[in-house]
Amino acid sequence: IDPTSDPADFDDHIEAFSHARPWDRLEVAEAFADFPFGTRRHFVVLNAIDKNLFCSKSIAHPARPGASRQNRLGLPVAPDRALNTFAVETIQRSGERVLVRSINYVDLQLSPTLTNWIECMLFFQGFYDRLLAAIADGLVVVVQNNKSATTSTSAETASSEEL
């Protein structure tokens, strides 16, 4: 989903929880994202992964000191620490139709304008490109609600493989 991160970053995790029902996997991971102008951001997230649902939420973890400026715990702010909350879900509809829902909030410790540009043009470009291709083919109906530093998208499509 995120072309600014190296997928190999997600192979290693800081901590995994073995009995995390109802999730297939529950783990604390970190990733680094490189943006224009030499800006690099560090994410420490709790990922919950299931067959039809992926949720990722920034957290504070003792193995990776520091936090984003959004932390309310009084932890020291790490200047490169970003905050992200993201979820994508697929819901089977009639026949081969699948509802794809996603929601995201991000604070990259940059201006809201630059954050929104990075969010829309870099973070989810692959995700959006696949949605736009399905829309062009008449397979998807999209309802989109963008707010400052927030993106929410719902889509219905013919098959999850196309997304």
TORDREN-436092 format. One line per field, with one value per residue: x, y, z negated of N, C-alpha, C, O in turn; residue number from 1. Coordinates in nm, 2 decimals, padded with zeros to 4 digits, m for minus. Layout:
# residues N
n_x <- [X | ...]
n_y <- [Y | ...]
n_z <- [Z | ...]
ca_x <- [X | ...]
ca_y <- [Y | ...]
ca_z <- [Z | ...]
c_x <- [X | ...]
c_y <- [Y | ...]
c_z <- [Z | ...]
o_x <- [X | ...]
o_y <- [Y | ...]
o_z <- [Z | ...]
n <- [NUM | ...]
This chain:
# residues 163
n_x <- [00.08 | 00.19 | 00.41 | 00.63 | 00.77 | 00.99 | 00.91 | 01.04 | 01.09 | 00.87 | 00.89 | 01.04 | 00.96 | 00.91 | 00.78 | 00.57 | 00.24 | 00.13 | m00.12 | m00.36 | m00.63 | m00.92 | m00.75 | m00.53 | m00.27 | m00.09 | 00.11 | 00.39 | 00.55 | 00.80 | 00.87 | 01.02 | 00.98 | 01.07 | 01.06 | 01.00 | 01.25 | 01.44 | 01.33 | 01.27 | 01.07 | 00.98 | 00.80 | 00.63 | 00.43 | 00.13 | 00.02 | m00.26 | m00.37 | m00.58 | m00.77 | m00.96 | m00.92 | m00.70 | m00.54 | m00.36 | m00.19 | m00.03 | 00.19 | 00.34 | 00.63 | 00.84 | 01.08 | 01.15 | 01.22 | 01.07 | 00.82 | 00.55 | 00.44 | 00.18 | 00.14 | 00.01 | 00.12 | 00.32 | 00.57 | 00.90 | 00.93 | 01.01 | 01.18 | 01.16 | 00.95 | 00.66 | 00.30 | 00.05 | m00.27 | m00.44 | m00.66 | m00.78 | m01.04 | m01.21 | m01.52 | m01.73 | m01.97 | m02.28 | m02.25 | m01.95 | m01.88 | m01.71 | m01.68 | m01.47 | m01.32 | m01.15 | m00.96 | m00.78 | m00.55 | m00.29 | 00.00 | 00.27 | 00.45 | 00.48 | 00.38 | 00.02 | m00.07 | 00.15 | 00.16 | m00.09 | m00.05 | 00.16 | 00.03 | m00.18 | m00.05 | 00.17 | 00.18 | m00.06 | m00.07 | m00.04 | m00.26 | m00.47 | m00.44 | m00.51 | m00.78 | m00.87 | m00.83 | m01.02 | m01.25 | m01.25 | m01.31 | m01.57 | m01.63 | m01.63 | m01.77 | m01.71 | m01.70 | m01.58 | m01.42 | m01.24 | m01.04 | m00.84 | m00.53 | m00.65 | m00.79 | m01.06 | m01.20 | m01.44 | m01.53 | m01.69 | m01.63 | m01.56 | m01.40 | m01.17 | m00.91 | m00.85 | m00.80]
n_y <- [m00.12 | 00.12 | 00.30 | 00.45 | 00.32 | 00.06 | m00.27 | m00.48 | m00.38 | m00.45 | m00.71 | m00.78 | m00.76 | m00.58 | m00.68 | m00.96 | m01.10 | m01.40 | m01.52 | m01.38 | m01.36 | m01.21 | m01.20 | m01.29 | m01.22 | m01.02 | m00.76 | m00.55 | m00.32 | m00.15 | 00.11 | 00.30 | 00.60 | 00.76 | 01.09 | 01.36 | 01.63 | 01.53 | 01.44 | 01.22 | 00.99 | 00.81 | 00.53 | 00.37 | 00.11 | m00.07 | m00.35 | m00.51 | m00.79 | m00.96 | m01.19 | m01.03 | m00.78 | m00.51 | m00.33 | m00.06 | 00.11 | 00.39 | 00.37 | 00.41 | 00.26 | 00.08 | m00.02 | 00.14 | 00.44 | 00.77 | 00.97 | 01.08 | 01.42 | 01.42 | 01.27 | 01.21 | 01.14 | 01.26 | 01.19 | 01.23 | 01.42 | 01.28 | 01.41 | 01.30 | 01.12 | 00.99 | 00.99 | 00.75 | 00.62 | 00.37 | 00.18 | m00.09 | m00.26 | m00.54 | m00.64 | m00.90 | m00.88 | m00.93 | m01.19 | m01.15 | m00.91 | m00.68 | m00.49 | m00.23 | m00.07 | 00.21 | 00.39 | 00.67 | 00.85 | 01.08 | 01.22 | 01.38 | 01.55 | 01.78 | 02.06 | 02.09 | 02.11 | 02.01 | 01.76 | 01.65 | 01.65 | 01.46 | 01.24 | 01.19 | 01.18 | 01.02 | 00.82 | 00.66 | 00.61 | 00.38 | 00.23 | 00.41 | 00.43 | 00.17 | 00.17 | 00.38 | 00.27 | 00.07 | 00.22 | 00.35 | 00.14 | 00.10 | m00.05 | 00.02 | 00.22 | 00.51 | 00.68 | 00.96 | 01.13 | 01.39 | 01.55 | 01.78 | 01.64 | 01.39 | 01.10 | 00.93 | 00.65 | 00.48 | 00.20 | 00.00 | m00.29 | m00.52 | m00.74 | m00.85 | m00.90 | m00.72 | m00.49]
n_z <- [00.00 | m00.07 | 00.10 | 00.02 | m00.17 | m00.26 | m00.18 | m00.31 | m00.56 | m00.71 | m00.75 | m00.97 | m01.31 | m01.62 | m01.84 | m01.88 | m01.92 | m02.02 | m02.08 | m01.97 | m01.92 | m01.77 | m01.56 | m01.28 | m01.28 | m01.51 | m01.58 | m01.68 | m01.49 | m01.29 | m01.06 | m00.80 | m00.62 | m00.32 | m00.20 | 00.03 | 00.05 | m00.12 | m00.36 | m00.62 | m00.78 | m01.08 | m01.18 | m01.44 | m01.49 | m01.58 | m01.43 | m01.32 | m01.17 | m00.95 | m00.75 | m00.60 | m00.69 | m00.77 | m01.01 | m01.13 | m01.38 | m01.52 | m01.79 | m02.12 | m02.22 | m02.45 | m02.34 | m02.14 | m02.20 | m02.24 | m02.07 | m01.87 | m01.80 | m01.87 | m02.10 | m02.42 | m02.65 | m02.76 | m02.67 | m02.53 | m02.23 | m01.93 | m01.66 | m01.41 | m01.42 | m01.31 | m01.30 | m01.24 | m01.16 | m01.02 | m00.82 | m00.62 | m00.47 | m00.34 | m00.22 | m00.13 | 00.12 | 00.31 | 00.55 | 00.73 | 00.63 | 00.42 | 00.13 | 00.06 | m00.20 | m00.34 | m00.58 | m00.70 | m00.91 | m00.94 | m01.07 | m00.99 | m01.10 | m00.95 | m00.75 | m00.72 | m00.45 | m00.30 | m00.41 | m00.34 | m00.06 | m00.03 | m00.15 | 00.03 | 00.29 | 00.26 | 00.05 | 00.09 | 00.36 | 00.52 | 00.43 | 00.49 | 00.77 | 00.85 | 00.77 | 00.93 | 01.19 | 01.18 | 01.15 | 01.40 | 01.56 | 01.50 | 01.28 | 01.02 | 00.76 | 00.60 | 00.29 | 00.15 | m00.12 | m00.21 | m00.45 | m00.63 | m00.66 | m00.67 | m00.52 | m00.38 | m00.23 | m00.04 | 00.15 | 00.41 | 00.58 | 00.85 | 00.80 | 00.54 | 00.62 | 00.82 | 00.68]
ca_x <- [00.00 | 00.28 | 00.53 | 00.74 | 00.83 | 01.05 | 00.83 | 01.13 | 01.08 | 00.76 | 00.92 | 01.08 | 00.88 | 00.96 | 00.71 | 00.45 | 00.15 | 00.09 | m00.26 | m00.42 | m00.76 | m00.96 | m00.66 | m00.44 | m00.14 | m00.09 | 00.25 | 00.45 | 00.65 | 00.85 | 00.90 | 01.08 | 00.94 | 01.14 | 00.97 | 01.08 | 01.33 | 01.53 | 01.25 | 01.25 | 00.99 | 00.99 | 00.67 | 00.62 | 00.29 | 00.07 | m00.05 | m00.36 | m00.39 | m00.67 | m00.80 | m01.03 | m00.90 | m00.57 | m00.54 | m00.23 | m00.20 | 00.09 | 00.20 | 00.46 | 00.68 | 00.97 | 01.19 | 01.17 | 01.19 | 01.03 | 00.69 | 00.51 | 00.40 | 00.04 | 00.14 | m00.05 | 00.18 | 00.44 | 00.70 | 00.98 | 00.89 | 01.12 | 01.15 | 01.13 | 00.85 | 00.53 | 00.18 | m00.04 | m00.37 | m00.48 | m00.73 | m00.84 | m01.13 | m01.29 | m01.65 | m01.79 | m02.11 | m02.34 | m02.17 | m01.81 | m01.86 | m01.64 | m01.67 | m01.34 | m01.32 | m01.02 | m00.96 | m00.64 | m00.51 | m00.15 | 00.07 | 00.41 | 00.52 | 00.50 | 00.26 | m00.10 | m00.07 | 00.25 | 00.12 | m00.20 | 00.00 | 00.23 | m00.07 | m00.26 | 00.03 | 00.28 | 00.14 | m00.16 | m00.08 | m00.07 | m00.39 | m00.56 | m00.42 | m00.59 | m00.92 | m00.91 | m00.84 | m01.15 | m01.36 | m01.25 | m01.37 | m01.71 | m01.65 | m01.62 | m01.84 | m01.63 | m01.74 | m01.45 | m01.43 | m01.10 | m01.03 | m00.70 | m00.45 | m00.74 | m00.85 | m01.15 | m01.24 | m01.51 | m01.54 | m01.74 | m01.56 | m01.60 | m01.32 | m01.06 | m00.78 | m00.83 | m00.75]
ca_y <- [00.00 | 00.24 | 00.30 | 00.52 | 00.24 | m00.07 | m00.38 | m00.56 | m00.32 | m00.51 | m00.85 | m00.79 | m00.69 | m00.55 | m00.77 | m01.03 | m01.15 | m01.53 | m01.56 | m01.25 | m01.38 | m01.29 | m01.16 | m01.39 | m01.17 | m00.90 | m00.73 | m00.42 | m00.31 | m00.01 | 00.14 | 00.43 | 00.64 | 00.87 | 01.18 | 01.47 | 01.72 | 01.46 | 01.42 | 01.08 | 00.97 | 00.68 | 00.49 | 00.25 | 00.08 | m00.20 | m00.40 | m00.62 | m00.85 | m01.07 | m01.22 | m00.92 | m00.65 | m00.47 | m00.21 | m00.02 | 00.23 | 00.43 | 00.35 | 00.43 | 00.13 | 00.10 | m00.06 | 00.25 | 00.56 | 00.88 | 00.97 | 01.19 | 01.54 | 01.40 | 01.19 | 01.27 | 01.07 | 01.34 | 01.14 | 01.32 | 01.41 | 01.25 | 01.50 | 01.22 | 01.02 | 01.02 | 00.92 | 00.70 | 00.53 | 00.32 | 00.05 | m00.13 | m00.38 | m00.59 | m00.71 | m00.97 | m00.85 | m01.03 | m01.24 | m01.12 | m00.77 | m00.66 | m00.35 | m00.20 | 00.05 | 00.24 | 00.52 | 00.70 | 00.97 | 01.08 | 01.35 | 01.36 | 01.66 | 01.88 | 02.14 | 02.01 | 02.11 | 01.91 | 01.63 | 01.60 | 01.62 | 01.34 | 01.14 | 01.16 | 01.16 | 00.92 | 00.71 | 00.57 | 00.62 | 00.25 | 00.20 | 00.49 | 00.39 | 00.05 | 00.21 | 00.46 | 00.18 | 00.00 | 00.32 | 00.37 | 00.02 | 00.10 | m00.16 | 00.08 | 00.34 | 00.57 | 00.79 | 01.00 | 01.24 | 01.44 | 01.65 | 01.81 | 01.53 | 01.27 | 01.05 | 00.82 | 00.61 | 00.35 | 00.16 | m00.13 | m00.34 | m00.66 | m00.85 | m00.79 | m00.91 | m00.60 | m00.39]
ca_z <- [00.00 | m00.09 | 00.19 | m00.04 | m00.27 | m00.21 | m00.24 | m00.40 | m00.70 | m00.78 | m00.78 | m01.11 | m01.41 | m01.75 | m01.93 | m01.83 | m02.02 | m01.96 | m02.10 | m01.95 | m01.86 | m01.65 | m01.45 | m01.23 | m01.33 | m01.59 | m01.61 | m01.68 | m01.38 | m01.26 | m00.92 | m00.77 | m00.49 | m00.27 | m00.13 | 00.10 | m00.02 | m00.22 | m00.48 | m00.65 | m00.90 | m01.15 | m01.23 | m01.53 | m01.48 | m01.62 | m01.32 | m01.34 | m01.03 | m00.93 | m00.61 | m00.53 | m00.76 | m00.81 | m01.09 | m01.17 | m01.47 | m01.58 | m01.94 | m02.19 | m02.27 | m02.52 | m02.26 | m02.05 | m02.27 | m02.16 | m02.02 | m01.78 | m01.88 | m01.91 | m02.22 | m02.54 | m02.76 | m02.81 | m02.62 | m02.45 | m02.09 | m01.84 | m01.54 | m01.29 | m01.45 | m01.25 | m01.36 | m01.14 | m01.19 | m00.89 | m00.81 | m00.50 | m00.49 | m00.22 | m00.26 | m00.02 | 00.15 | 00.39 | 00.66 | 00.72 | 00.58 | 00.29 | 00.08 | 00.01 | m00.28 | m00.41 | m00.65 | m00.74 | m00.96 | m00.95 | m01.11 | m00.95 | m01.16 | m00.85 | m00.74 | m00.67 | m00.30 | m00.25 | m00.46 | m00.25 | 00.07 | m00.05 | m00.18 | 00.15 | 00.41 | 00.24 | m00.04 | 00.14 | 00.50 | 00.58 | 00.39 | 00.57 | 00.91 | 00.88 | 00.76 | 01.05 | 01.30 | 01.17 | 01.18 | 01.55 | 01.62 | 01.45 | 01.18 | 00.88 | 00.72 | 00.49 | 00.21 | 00.08 | m00.21 | m00.25 | m00.55 | m00.65 | m00.71 | m00.68 | m00.40 | m00.40 | m00.10 | m00.03 | 00.29 | 00.44 | 00.70 | 00.90 | 00.73 | 00.46 | 00.69 | 00.90 | 00.60]
c_x <- [00.09 | 00.41 | 00.65 | 00.82 | 00.89 | 00.97 | 00.91 | 01.12 | 00.97 | 00.78 | 00.97 | 00.99 | 00.95 | 00.91 | 00.59 | 00.37 | 00.10 | m00.06 | m00.35 | m00.56 | m00.85 | m00.86 | m00.57 | m00.30 | m00.16 | 00.06 | 00.28 | 00.56 | 00.70 | 00.88 | 00.95 | 01.03 | 01.02 | 01.06 | 01.06 | 01.15 | 01.41 | 01.46 | 01.23 | 01.17 | 00.99 | 00.85 | 00.69 | 00.47 | 00.25 | m00.02 | m00.14 | m00.40 | m00.48 | m00.70 | m00.86 | m01.01 | m00.75 | m00.58 | m00.40 | m00.24 | m00.07 | 00.08 | 00.33 | 00.51 | 00.82 | 01.09 | 01.23 | 01.14 | 01.15 | 00.89 | 00.66 | 00.46 | 00.25 | 00.03 | 00.09 | 00.00 | 00.29 | 00.57 | 00.77 | 00.94 | 01.02 | 01.09 | 01.12 | 01.01 | 00.71 | 00.42 | 00.09 | m00.14 | m00.44 | m00.56 | m00.78 | m00.92 | m01.19 | m01.41 | m01.71 | m01.94 | m02.17 | m02.25 | m02.02 | m01.78 | m01.80 | m01.64 | m01.54 | m01.35 | m01.19 | m01.04 | m00.82 | m00.63 | m00.36 | m00.10 | 00.22 | 00.50 | 00.57 | 00.38 | 00.14 | m00.11 | 00.02 | 00.21 | 00.01 | m00.15 | 00.08 | 00.13 | m00.14 | m00.17 | 00.13 | 00.23 | 00.05 | m00.17 | m00.11 | m00.21 | m00.49 | m00.56 | m00.51 | m00.74 | m00.96 | m00.92 | m00.98 | m01.27 | m01.37 | m01.32 | m01.52 | m01.73 | m01.66 | m01.70 | m01.76 | m01.70 | m01.62 | m01.48 | m01.29 | m01.11 | m00.88 | m00.63 | m00.53 | m00.79 | m00.94 | m01.20 | m01.33 | m01.53 | m01.61 | m01.68 | m01.60 | m01.52 | m01.21 | m00.93 | m00.75 | m00.78 | m00.63]
c_y <- [00.12 | 00.24 | 00.37 | 00.44 | 00.11 | m00.18 | m00.47 | m00.51 | m00.40 | m00.66 | m00.88 | m00.71 | m00.68 | m00.65 | m00.83 | m01.09 | m01.28 | m01.56 | m01.43 | m01.26 | m01.26 | m01.26 | m01.28 | m01.35 | m01.04 | m00.87 | m00.59 | m00.42 | m00.17 | 00.00 | 00.28 | 00.47 | 00.76 | 00.96 | 01.28 | 01.56 | 01.66 | 01.44 | 01.27 | 01.07 | 00.83 | 00.65 | 00.37 | 00.22 | m00.06 | m00.24 | m00.52 | m00.67 | m00.97 | m01.09 | m01.10 | m00.79 | m00.63 | m00.34 | m00.18 | 00.11 | 00.26 | 00.41 | 00.40 | 00.29 | 00.15 | 00.07 | 00.05 | 00.38 | 00.68 | 00.86 | 01.08 | 01.31 | 01.53 | 01.32 | 01.27 | 01.21 | 01.15 | 01.28 | 01.24 | 01.30 | 01.39 | 01.33 | 01.42 | 01.12 | 01.07 | 00.94 | 00.88 | 00.61 | 00.50 | 00.19 | 00.03 | m00.26 | m00.41 | m00.67 | m00.77 | m00.92 | m00.95 | m01.06 | m01.21 | m00.99 | m00.77 | m00.52 | m00.33 | m00.06 | 00.08 | 00.38 | 00.54 | 00.84 | 00.97 | 01.22 | 01.32 | 01.47 | 01.76 | 01.96 | 02.06 | 02.01 | 02.01 | 01.77 | 01.57 | 01.57 | 01.48 | 01.22 | 01.10 | 01.12 | 01.05 | 00.80 | 00.61 | 00.57 | 00.49 | 00.21 | 00.28 | 00.46 | 00.27 | 00.08 | 00.29 | 00.38 | 00.11 | 00.09 | 00.34 | 00.26 | 00.01 | 00.00 | m00.10 | 00.21 | 00.39 | 00.68 | 00.83 | 01.13 | 01.28 | 01.55 | 01.68 | 01.69 | 01.40 | 01.23 | 00.93 | 00.78 | 00.48 | 00.32 | 00.02 | m00.17 | m00.48 | m00.77 | m00.78 | m00.80 | m00.79 | m00.48 | m00.43]
c_z <- [00.00 | m00.01 | 00.13 | m00.14 | m00.20 | m00.27 | m00.33 | m00.55 | m00.78 | m00.80 | m00.92 | m01.20 | m01.54 | m01.85 | m01.86 | m01.94 | m01.96 | m01.98 | m02.09 | m01.88 | m01.87 | m01.53 | m01.41 | m01.28 | m01.40 | m01.63 | m01.61 | m01.58 | m01.37 | m01.11 | m00.91 | m00.63 | m00.45 | m00.18 | m00.05 | 00.00 | m00.14 | m00.36 | m00.50 | m00.78 | m00.95 | m01.21 | m01.32 | m01.54 | m01.54 | m01.50 | m01.36 | m01.20 | m01.03 | m00.78 | m00.54 | m00.59 | m00.80 | m00.88 | m01.14 | m01.25 | m01.53 | m01.73 | m01.99 | m02.24 | m02.33 | m02.44 | m02.16 | m02.11 | m02.18 | m02.11 | m01.93 | m01.87 | m01.92 | m02.04 | m02.34 | m02.67 | m02.82 | m02.77 | m02.54 | m02.30 | m02.01 | m01.71 | m01.42 | m01.31 | m01.40 | m01.32 | m01.24 | m01.20 | m01.05 | m00.90 | m00.67 | m00.52 | m00.36 | m00.28 | m00.13 | 00.00 | 00.24 | 00.51 | 00.63 | 00.67 | 00.44 | 00.26 | 00.02 | m00.07 | m00.34 | m00.48 | m00.70 | m00.81 | m00.98 | m00.99 | m01.09 | m01.01 | m01.05 | m00.84 | m00.69 | m00.52 | m00.25 | m00.29 | m00.37 | m00.11 | 00.07 | m00.07 | m00.05 | 00.27 | 00.39 | 00.17 | 00.03 | 00.29 | 00.57 | 00.55 | 00.47 | 00.71 | 00.94 | 00.87 | 00.89 | 01.18 | 01.30 | 01.20 | 01.33 | 01.62 | 01.58 | 01.35 | 01.04 | 00.87 | 00.60 | 00.42 | 00.13 | 00.00 | m00.26 | m00.34 | m00.57 | m00.72 | m00.73 | m00.55 | m00.43 | m00.26 | m00.11 | 00.11 | 00.31 | 00.57 | 00.73 | 00.83 | 00.65 | 00.53 | 00.77 | 00.81 | 00.53]
o_x <- [00.05 | 00.50 | 00.76 | 00.93 | 00.84 | 00.97 | 00.85 | 01.14 | 00.98 | 00.70 | 00.94 | 00.94 | 01.04 | 00.98 | 00.52 | 00.43 | 00.02 | m00.11 | m00.41 | m00.59 | m00.84 | m00.89 | m00.53 | m00.22 | m00.24 | 00.12 | 00.21 | 00.65 | 00.64 | 00.91 | 00.93 | 01.02 | 01.04 | 00.99 | 01.18 | 01.11 | 01.45 | 01.52 | 01.17 | 01.20 | 01.01 | 00.79 | 00.76 | 00.40 | 00.33 | m00.11 | m00.09 | m00.45 | m00.46 | m00.65 | m00.82 | m01.07 | m00.69 | m00.64 | m00.33 | m00.30 | m00.01 | m00.02 | 00.43 | 00.42 | 00.90 | 01.20 | 01.34 | 01.02 | 01.19 | 00.83 | 00.75 | 00.44 | 00.21 | m00.08 | 00.12 | m00.05 | 00.35 | 00.67 | 00.71 | 00.92 | 01.12 | 00.98 | 01.06 | 00.98 | 00.67 | 00.44 | 00.07 | m00.11 | m00.49 | m00.52 | m00.83 | m00.86 | m01.23 | m01.39 | m01.74 | m02.01 | m02.11 | m02.18 | m01.97 | m01.66 | m01.84 | m01.61 | m01.49 | m01.39 | m01.12 | m01.13 | m00.74 | m00.70 | m00.30 | m00.16 | 00.28 | 00.62 | 00.68 | 00.29 | 00.16 | m00.14 | m00.01 | 00.23 | 00.01 | m00.19 | 00.06 | 00.15 | m00.15 | m00.21 | 00.18 | 00.24 | 00.08 | m00.28 | m00.20 | m00.28 | m00.59 | m00.66 | m00.57 | m00.82 | m01.06 | m01.01 | m01.04 | m01.37 | m01.48 | m01.38 | m01.59 | m01.85 | m01.69 | m01.70 | m01.75 | m01.75 | m01.56 | m01.55 | m01.23 | m01.19 | m00.80 | m00.68 | m00.49 | m00.84 | m00.89 | m01.26 | m01.29 | m01.55 | m01.58 | m01.67 | m01.66 | m01.58 | m01.15 | m00.84 | m00.63 | m00.72 | m00.57]
o_y <- [00.22 | 00.17 | 00.36 | 00.48 | 00.07 | m00.20 | m00.53 | m00.58 | m00.41 | m00.72 | m00.98 | m00.61 | m00.75 | m00.70 | m00.76 | m01.13 | m01.28 | m01.64 | m01.39 | m01.18 | m01.20 | m01.30 | m01.36 | m01.43 | m00.95 | m00.95 | m00.50 | m00.50 | m00.07 | m00.10 | 00.37 | 00.39 | 00.86 | 00.91 | 01.28 | 01.57 | 01.73 | 01.41 | 01.20 | 01.15 | 00.73 | 00.74 | 00.28 | 00.30 | m00.15 | m00.17 | m00.61 | m00.59 | m01.06 | m01.01 | m01.07 | m00.69 | m00.72 | m00.25 | m00.27 | 00.21 | 00.18 | 00.44 | 00.42 | 00.21 | 00.22 | 00.12 | 00.04 | 00.43 | 00.69 | 00.75 | 01.17 | 01.30 | 01.61 | 01.31 | 01.39 | 01.23 | 01.11 | 01.32 | 01.33 | 01.19 | 01.46 | 01.31 | 01.48 | 01.05 | 01.18 | 00.84 | 00.95 | 00.53 | 00.58 | 00.11 | 00.13 | m00.35 | m00.33 | m00.75 | m00.70 | m00.92 | m01.06 | m00.98 | m01.25 | m00.94 | m00.85 | m00.43 | m00.41 | 00.04 | m00.01 | 00.46 | 00.45 | 00.93 | 00.87 | 01.32 | 01.25 | 01.48 | 01.81 | 01.95 | 01.96 | 01.90 | 01.93 | 01.68 | 01.45 | 01.47 | 01.40 | 01.12 | 00.98 | 01.03 | 00.99 | 00.69 | 00.49 | 00.53 | 00.48 | 00.15 | 00.22 | 00.46 | 00.26 | 00.03 | 00.26 | 00.40 | 00.09 | 00.05 | 00.34 | 00.28 | m00.09 | m00.04 | m00.18 | 00.29 | 00.32 | 00.77 | 00.75 | 01.22 | 01.21 | 01.65 | 01.59 | 01.65 | 01.31 | 01.31 | 00.84 | 00.87 | 00.39 | 00.41 | m00.06 | m00.09 | m00.55 | m00.87 | m00.68 | m00.72 | m00.76 | m00.39 | m00.36]
o_z <- [00.07 | m00.05 | 00.18 | m00.18 | m00.09 | m00.39 | m00.42 | m00.64 | m00.90 | m00.87 | m00.98 | m01.16 | m01.57 | m01.94 | m01.78 | m02.04 | m01.86 | m01.89 | m02.19 | m01.80 | m01.98 | m01.42 | m01.49 | m01.33 | m01.36 | m01.70 | m01.55 | m01.59 | m01.42 | m01.05 | m00.99 | m00.54 | m00.53 | m00.09 | m00.07 | m00.11 | m00.23 | m00.46 | m00.41 | m00.87 | m00.87 | m01.28 | m01.29 | m01.59 | m01.54 | m01.46 | m01.42 | m01.12 | m01.11 | m00.70 | m00.42 | m00.55 | m00.85 | m00.83 | m01.18 | m01.20 | m01.59 | m01.79 | m01.92 | m02.29 | m02.28 | m02.47 | m02.11 | m02.09 | m02.07 | m02.12 | m01.91 | m01.99 | m02.00 | m02.10 | m02.35 | m02.77 | m02.92 | m02.82 | m02.48 | m02.25 | m02.02 | m01.65 | m01.33 | m01.21 | m01.42 | m01.38 | m01.15 | m01.28 | m00.98 | m00.98 | m00.61 | m00.58 | m00.28 | m00.37 | m00.04 | m00.10 | 00.25 | 00.56 | 00.53 | 00.66 | 00.36 | 00.34 | m00.06 | m00.01 | m00.39 | m00.44 | m00.73 | m00.77 | m01.02 | m00.95 | m01.16 | m00.98 | m01.06 | m00.92 | m00.62 | m00.47 | m00.16 | m00.21 | m00.33 | m00.05 | 00.15 | m00.01 | m00.02 | 00.35 | 00.49 | 00.22 | 00.03 | 00.34 | 00.66 | 00.64 | 00.53 | 00.78 | 01.04 | 00.95 | 00.94 | 01.26 | 01.40 | 01.25 | 01.39 | 01.72 | 01.62 | 01.32 | 00.95 | 00.96 | 00.50 | 00.49 | 00.05 | 00.04 | m00.34 | m00.32 | m00.53 | m00.83 | m00.81 | m00.47 | m00.51 | m00.19 | m00.19 | 00.19 | 00.22 | 00.67 | 00.65 | 00.81 | 00.69 | 00.50 | 00.79 | 00.87 | 00.45]
n <- [1 | 2 | 3 | 4 | 5 | 6 | 7 | 8 | 9 | 10 | 11 | 12 | 13 | 14 | 15 | 16 | 17 | 18 | 19 | 20 | 21 | 22 | 23 | 24 | 25 | 26 | 27 | 28 | 29 | 30 | 31 | 32 | 33 | 34 | 35 | 36 | 37 | 38 | 39 | 40 | 41 | 42 | 43 | 44 | 45 | 46 | 47 | 48 | 49 | 50 | 51 | 52 | 53 | 54 | 55 | 56 | 57 | 58 | 59 | 60 | 61 | 62 | 63 | 64 | 65 | 66 | 67 | 68 | 69 | 70 | 71 | 72 | 73 | 74 | 75 | 76 | 77 | 78 | 79 | 80 | 81 | 82 | 83 | 84 | 85 | 86 | 87 | 88 | 89 | 90 | 91 | 92 | 93 | 94 | 95 | 96 | 97 | 98 | 99 | 100 | 101 | 102 | 103 | 104 | 105 | 106 | 107 | 108 | 109 | 110 | 111 | 112 | 113 | 114 | 115 | 116 | 117 | 118 | 119 | 120 | 121 | 122 | 123 | 124 | 125 | 126 | 127 | 128 | 129 | 130 | 131 | 132 | 133 | 134 | 135 | 136 | 137 | 138 | 139 | 140 | 141 | 142 | 143 | 144 | 145 | 146 | 147 | 148 | 149 | 150 | 151 | 152 | 153 | 154 | 155 | 156 | 157 | 158 | 159 | 160 | 161 | 162 | 163]
